[in-house]
C-alpha cells in the first residue's frame, strides 16, 4: 500500500503541475455554479483555481492524504476539505462541477467510476477530468526497467504492473457520451524545461515513483534512485541551454450531464 502523499515534494513543481488544472477549468462550459467539488484536491492548488472561476460557489475538496489536506486547509481556510476515497465517496447532494485533476489515473475500473461521477452532477452539471497519459514515456519505461533489473526486483514486482496504460480517447468518448449531452476531449503534451535529469527524479519522487520507493528501505531507495537517474541521463540529453526537456502527455475530458 502506498504511504501518505508528501505535499512538500509535490509542490516543488507547483507551477508545472497546476498548469493543466488551469487549462482544464477554463474549458468548463458553465458561466455560474452553486456547488463545486475537487476530487483528489491534493494541497489545494487545483481547488483554488476552480474556486477562482466560481467565487460564489460552495467549494469542497476531497482527498485521501492527511498531509495534502493539512496543506490545503492552510491554503484555503474557509473551504471544506474532506478525507475520503474518491473512488467510492458519494456526495450528500449533487454538484454543478466535479473536477478531477491528475487523480483518476490511480483509480481502477473507469467503466464504473465515470458513470458514478456523472450521476452525482446536477442536470447540466459538468465533470472535468485531466489524467497523465505518460506511462509510455521514458520516465516511466525507465522506472519499470530499473525495478525489474535490480536486487529489488521481487519487492517491486507489484509496483511495476500496478498501473496500466490509459484506454483510447474513443473509449472515453463512448463511455461518457451515453451519460452526457456534450463531451469534449483532447490530449496535450506539455514540455517542461528542467535543470537536469536529477530534477526529473525529484518531480517523479512526488508522484510516479511513489509505488516503487515505498517498499524499499533507505539504502535500497538511494541505490534505486541512482540507477534511475543514470537511466534518465541517457534518455534526456541536455538541450542547447543545458537543460533537459520533460515531455508530459495528458488526457483531458469534459462531459456535461
Secondary structure, DSSP 8 states (H G I E B T S, - for coil): ------HHHHGGGHHHHHHHHHHHHTT---S--SEEEEET-TTTHHHHHHHHHSTTSEEEEEES-HHHHHHHHHHSTTSEEEE--TTT---SS-EEEEEEES-GGGS--HHHHHHHHHTTEEEEEEEEEEEE--TTSHHHHHHHHHHHHSTTTTTTHHHHTSS-----HHHHHHHHHTT-SEEEEEEEEEEEEES-HHHHHHHHHTTTTHHHHTTS-HHHHHHHHHHHHHHHHHHS---TTS-EEEEEEEEEEEEE-
